[in-house]
Amino acid sequence: MPDGEQKVAGRNGSSRAYKLCPQCENFSHLSEGHIFCVVCGTKLIEGCPSCSAPIRSPMARFCTACGTKIISSTPPGGGWP
């Protein structure tokens, strides 16, 4: 596992952590190793900006550990048409 990546065990023992795009709200499974969004090219967020907890849901908007807002619910420009 590359440095800086955390493995989060899911209910069935599998790794369950994601990176989120703050621009278009796309997501990537941590194991894919993407650094930038494949849709818009923005750098992906790997963890909470406040406490660094891993993102455990591709739909996360708030950190499950500390409650900090991870990304806005509406991307700039209003999202997809």
C-alpha positions, 0 to 999 in steps of 0.5 A: 500500500502506498505511503499516506493511504489508509486501509479501512475494513468494511463489514465483510473485511474488504477495504472501503475508503474513497477519494472525492472530487470537490469540483464535480462530486465524482468519487474513486475507490482508494485502491484505484490509486487515482490522484486526480478526478477522471471527469474534471481533472481536479485533485481528489480529497482523500480524507477529512480536511480537519481530522484526516479521517478516511472517507468511508462513503462515496456520498459523504458530504460531512466527516463521520468522525468530527462532523466537518463539511468535506465538500459542498452539496452543490458543485460550482456551476450547479453540477451536471445539466 
